[in-house]
């Protein structure tokens, strides 16, 4: 059977299994409602829950002020979370990281979507500098949505070639500087549905293959190598979002379709078009705890033209760099990409401070010659969650993933998806 068909069946069967399982869990909860009510609710009031900021404020003697000011149901304060850390990933090696996010409501009702701003600074042992600023802002009445993705990277890294048949031994180092400026605005056209327009700019310079194999023409060379690569284009966006909290959803769904067309008259190296389809669904398994089953599909297709090599669909190059836990960023690359991930999120401590996850994923990239999806690369792993801010539900996510011939850590401020 064609691997693309296998992957499609895998997605459909997995989704059917999870929906069925969730239905069974809810039925069981209804049958046993009287039994559950005999016991104390396992979800503590928010002022009884524990988070890292609370531990710090308790240590400095200001915990009572924080709980009194923040533990209200119609809270509209800014909820700030920050963490300095030493991290490690397959791509960066050891790295010093400072990450922060801000979660807030712009309207008067807590039923409206929460806005978020995420930023960080990373410096790694491989002399990588990573400076992102990402924002998802809602207008006070949820009529408009503004999305921002700005980044600066100094990025020595690795490339492995094109398609799913590449091997780890094919890796060689590349270097480039990268500036990204993505900005879009969307307007409500129906309940939880938004239509918008945006502008995307990618500018890569000082591109260099540092240690390519001797006497071999690399996929990068064959594809077309340029010391400067530019992409400048207009995007059309269709958004559906019922998550409420984008940092750590307890339910709802998310669908985001982005069509991008790039033009040389706007400064692009070439004319080309692409589309990204990001689908997510969250099932809260019981109202008596915060256990969640989360499903994610991220598909990325080149519709026409020739994108720059470094802007082709690739492992870990989704908008939040989270696809392919268990594999190094950039491990697979091709003109088209299919991706699926599922994750079970559960509490460990009743006070909400510690939680855990178990996840599995699968990715496939089109081959250069056939254009078909011929290889599926699976991954799986587990992780720990440390609650940084109980009001915004921000977690520090520490995961360890396994892929075929590959394994490694992944660190996030907030959930992976």
C-alpha positions in Angstrom: 0.0 0.0 0.0 1.3 3.5 -0.8 2.8 5.1 2.3 0.7 8.2 1.8 -2.4 6.1 1.9 -1.1 4.3 5.0 -0.5 7.6 6.7 -4.0 8.8 5.8 -5.6 5.6 7.2 -3.5 6.0 10.3 -4.8 9.5 10.8 -8.4 8.5 10.3 -8.2 5.3 12.4 -6.4 7.2 15.2 -9.0 10.0 15.2 -11.8 7.5 15.2 -10.3 5.6 18.1 -9.8 8.7 20.2 -13.3 10.1 19.5 -14.7 6.7 20.5 -12.6 6.5 23.6 -13.5 10.1 24.6 -17.2 9.2 24.2 -16.8 6.1 26.4 -15.1 8.2 29.1 -17.8 10.7 29.1 -20.5 8.0 29.2 -18.8 6.4 32.2 -18.6 9.8 33.9 -22.3 10.3 33.5 -23.1 6.8 34.9 -21.0 7.3 37.9 -21.9 10.9 38.6 -23.6 10.1 41.9 -20.6 8.1 43.0 -18.2 10.9 42.2 -20.3 13.5 44.0 -19.8 11.5 47.2 -16.2 12.4 47.0 -14.4 15.7 47.2 -13.8 17.5 43.9 -10.2 16.8 42.8 -9.8 20.2 41.3 -8.7 22.7 44.0 -9.8 26.3 43.9 -7.2 28.4 42.1 -6.0 30.1 45.3 -5.2 26.7 46.7 -3.2 25.6 43.7 0.6 25.9 43.6 2.8 27.3 40.9 6.4 28.4 40.6 5.6 32.1 40.8 3.7 31.3 44.0 6.7 29.5 45.5 8.9 32.5 44.8 6.4 35.0 46.1 5.9 32.9 49.2 9.7 32.9 49.7 9.8 36.7 49.6 6.7 37.1 51.7 4.2 38.4 49.1 2.1 35.3 48.4 -1.0 36.6 50.2 -1.0 39.8 48.1 -0.8 37.8 44.9 -3.7 35.4 45.8 -5.9 38.2 47.0 -5.4 40.3 43.9 -5.6 37.5 41.3 -7.9 34.7 42.5 -11.1 36.2 41.1 -13.3 34.7 38.4 -13.5 37.9 36.3 -9.7 38.6 36.5 -8.4 40.8 33.7 -4.9 41.4 35.0 -1.8 40.7 32.9 -0.4 37.2 33.8 3.3 37.2 33.2 5.6 34.1 33.3 9.3 34.0 32.8 12.0 31.4 33.3 15.8 31.5 32.9 17.2 28.0 32.2 20.0 25.9 30.9 18.6 23.7 28.1 19.7 21.0 25.7 18.3 19.9 22.3 19.7 17.9 19.5 20.3 21.0 17.4 21.5 23.5 19.9 23.5 21.3 22.3 23.6 23.0 25.7 22.1 26.5 25.6 21.3 29.4 27.9 17.6 30.3 27.6 15.5 33.1 28.9 11.8 32.8 28.0 8.7 34.8 28.9 5.1 35.0 28.0 2.2 37.3 28.8 -1.4 36.2 28.8 -4.3 38.7 29.2 -7.9 39.5 28.3 -8.6 42.6 26.2 -12.3 42.5 26.9 -14.5 42.5 30.0 -15.7 39.0 29.8 -13.6 35.9 30.7 -15.6 34.1 28.0 -13.6 35.9 25.3 -10.4 34.6 23.8 -7.2 35.2 25.8 -4.4 37.1 24.1 -0.8 36.0 24.4 2.7 37.3 23.7 5.7 34.9 23.7 9.4 35.8 23.5 12.8 34.3 24.4 16.5 34.6 24.0 18.7 31.6 23.4 22.5 31.3 23.0 23.9 27.8 22.4 27.2 26.1 22.6 27.2 26.0 18.8 27.1 29.8 18.9 23.5 30.1 17.8 21.5 33.2 18.6 17.7 32.9 18.5 15.5 35.9 19.2 11.7 35.4 18.5 8.7 37.6 19.3 5.3 35.9 18.7 1.9 37.4 19.5 -1.7 36.3 19.2 -3.8 39.4 20.1 -7.6 39.6 20.1 -9.6 42.8 20.0 -11.8 43.6 23.1 -14.9 42.0 21.5 -13.1 39.2 19.6 -14.0 40.9 16.3 -10.3 41.1 15.1 -7.3 38.9 15.6 -3.7 40.1 15.1 -0.9 37.6 14.6 2.8 38.5 14.8 5.9 36.4 14.2 9.2 38.3 14.2 12.5 36.5 14.5 16.3 37.0 14.2 18.6 34.0 14.0 22.3 33.5 13.7 22.0 29.8 12.8 24.8 27.3 12.3 22.9 24.1 12.0 22.6 20.9 9.9 20.9 19.8 6.7 20.4 16.2 5.5 19.1 16.5 2.0 15.7 16.2 0.5 13.0 13.5 1.0 12.5 10.7 3.5 15.3 8.4 2.5 18.1 10.6 3.9 20.3 9.2 6.7 21.8 10.7 9.7 25.3 10.2 8.2 24.2 12.5 5.4 24.3 15.5 7.7 26.7 18.4 7.1 26.8 21.9 8.6 25.4 25.1 7.2 25.4 28.6 8.4 23.1 31.6 7.8 21.6 34.7 9.3 17.8 34.9 9.2 15.3 37.7 9.6 11.6 37.0 9.6 8.7 39.5 9.6 5.2 37.9 9.5 2.2 40.1 10.3 -1.5 39.4 9.7 -4.9 40.7 10.7 -8.2 38.8 10.5 -11.8 39.8 11.0 -14.7 37.8 12.3 -17.1 36.6 9.5 -19.1 34.2 11.7 -19.0 32.6 15.1 -15.4 31.8 15.9 -14.5 32.1 12.2 -12.0 34.8 10.9 -10.8 35.8 7.4 -7.7 37.8 7.0 -4.8 39.1 5.0 -1.1 39.4 5.9 2.4 40.0 4.7 5.3 37.6 5.1 9.0 38.4 4.7 11.9 36.0 5.0 15.4 37.3 4.4 18.4 34.9 4.7 22.0 36.0 4.1 25.6 34.8 4.7 24.4 31.3 3.6 27.3 28.9 3.6 27.7 25.1 3.4 30.5 24.6 6.0 31.6 21.0 5.5 29.7 19.5 2.5 30.8 16.0 1.5 33.9 16.1 -0.7 33.4 15.3 -4.4 29.7 15.0 -4.1 27.1 17.4 -5.4 24.7 18.0 -2.4 20.9 18.2 -2.7 21.4 21.9 -1.7 23.7 22.4 -4.8 21.3 20.5 -7.1 18.3 22.4 -5.8 19.9 25.8 -6.2 22.2 27.4 -3.8 22.3 31.2 -3.2 24.3 33.1 -0.6 21.2 35.3 -0.2 17.6 34.0 -0.3 14.5 36.2 -0.1 10.8 35.5 0.1 8.3 38.3 0.2 4.6 37.7 -0.3 1.0 38.2 0.6 -1.0 35.7 2.8 -4.7 34.9 2.9 -5.7 33.4 6.3 -8.8 31.5 7.4 -9.0 30.9 11.2 -11.3 29.0 13.4 -10.6 29.1 17.2 -12.7 27.9 20.2 -9.8 27.1 22.5 -10.2 30.1 24.8 -6.7 29.8 26.3 -4.0 29.3 23.5 -1.2 28.6 26.0 -2.8 25.5 27.6 -6.3 24.6 26.2 -8.7 22.4 28.2 -11.0 21.9 25.2 -12.2 23.4 22.0 -10.6 23.3 18.5 -8.3 25.3 16.3 -8.0 25.4 12.5 -5.8 27.8 10.6 -5.3 27.8 6.8 -2.6 30.1 5.4 -2.2 30.5 1.6 1.0 32.4 0.7 2.0 33.8 -2.7 5.4 35.3 -3.2 6.4 37.7 -6.0 9.8 38.9 -7.4 8.3 42.4 -7.7 8.0 42.4 -3.9 11.6 41.4 -3.5 11.4 37.5 -3.6 14.2 35.5 -5.2 11.5 33.7 -7.1 7.7 33.4 -7.5 6.2 30.6 -5.6 3.1 29.6 -3.6 2.4 27.5 -0.6 -0.3 26.5 1.9 -0.2 25.5 5.5 -3.1 23.7 7.2 -2.9 23.6 11.0 -5.7 21.5 12.7 -6.0 20.9 16.5 -8.6 19.3 18.7 -8.7 19.1 22.5 -10.9 16.6 24.5 -11.2 17.2 28.2 -11.7 13.6 29.5 -13.6 14.5 32.7 -14.9 17.6 34.5 -13.4 16.2 37.7 -9.8 16.7 36.5 -7.8 18.5 33.9 -6.7 15.5 31.9 -6.8 16.3 28.2 -6.4 14.3 24.9 -4.9 16.6 22.3 -4.7 15.9 18.5 -2.7 17.9 16.0 -2.3 17.7 12.2 0.1 20.0 10.4 0.3 19.8 6.6 2.4 22.0 4.4 2.4 22.0 0.6 4.3 23.8 -2.1 1.6 24.6 -4.7 3.8 26.1 -7.4 7.2 27.7 -8.2 10.5 27.1 -6.5 10.8 28.2 -2.8 14.3 28.8 -1.4 15.9 25.5 -0.1 15.9 26.8 3.5 12.2 27.7 3.3 10.9 24.3 2.2 8.7 22.4 4.6 11.0 20.8 7.2 10.9 19.0 10.5 10.6 21.5 13.4 10.0 24.5 11.1 6.2 25.0 11.8 5.4 28.4 13.2 6.4 27.4 16.8 9.2 24.9 15.8 7.5 22.0 17.5 6.9 19.3 14.9 8.9 16.1 15.1 9.7 15.7 18.8 12.4 12.9 18.8 14.1 14.3 15.7 16.6 17.1 15.3 15.2 20.2 13.6 15.7 20.1 9.9 16.1 16.3 9.9 13.7 15.9 6.9 12.9 18.4 4.2 10.8 18.3 1.0 8.4 20.3 -1.1 5.4 18.8 0.8 4.9 17.6 4.3 2.3 15.6 6.2 2.3 15.5 10.0 0.2 14.1 12.8 0.7 14.1 16.6 -1.4 13.0 19.6 -0.7 13.8 23.2 -2.3 12.7 26.5 -1.9 15.3 29.2 -2.5 14.4 32.9 -2.0 15.8 36.4 0.5 14.2 38.8 -0.1 16.3 41.9 -3.5 17.4 43.1 -2.3 21.0 43.6 -1.6 21.3 39.9 2.1 22.0 40.2 3.3 18.8 38.4 1.8 17.1 35.3 2.9 14.7 32.7 2.4 13.9 29.0 2.7 10.9 26.7 2.9 11.7 23.0 3.3 10.0 19.6 3.8 11.5 16.1 4.4 10.7 12.5 5.8 12.7 9.6 6.3 12.2 5.9 7.9 14.3 3.2 7.5 14.2 -0.6 10.3 12.8 -2.7 12.1 15.0 -5.2 11.8 12.7 -8.2 8.4 11.1 -7.7 6.7 13.9 -5.7 5.1 11.1 -3.6 5.1 10.4 0.2 7.2 7.2 0.3 8.5 7.1 3.9 6.8 7.6 7.3 9.0 8.6 10.2 7.3 7.9 13.6 8.2 9.4 16.9 7.1 9.0 20.5 8.0 10.1 24.0 7.0 11.4 27.4 7.4 14.6 29.4 7.0 16.4 32.6 5.0 19.7 33.2 5.9 22.3 35.8 3.2 24.9 36.5 4.8 28.4 36.2 1.6 30.5 36.4 -1.6 29.0 37.6 -3.8 31.9 36.4 -2.6 31.7 32.8 -2.1 27.9 33.1 1.4 28.3 31.7 3.6 25.2 32.1 7.3 24.6 31.6 7.3 21.6 29.2 10.3 19.2 29.4 10.0 16.3 26.9 12.2 13.5 25.8 11.3 12.0 22.4 12.5 9.0 20.4 12.6 8.7 16.6 14.1 6.2 14.2 17.9 6.4 15.0 17.3 9.6 16.9 16.3 10.8 20.4 16.6 14.0 22.4 15.1 16.6 24.6 12.6 19.3 23.7 11.8 22.4 25.9 8.9 24.8 25.7 7.3 27.6 27.6 3.7 26.6 27.3 2.3 23.4 25.7 3.7 22.1 22.5 0.4 22.6 20.7 
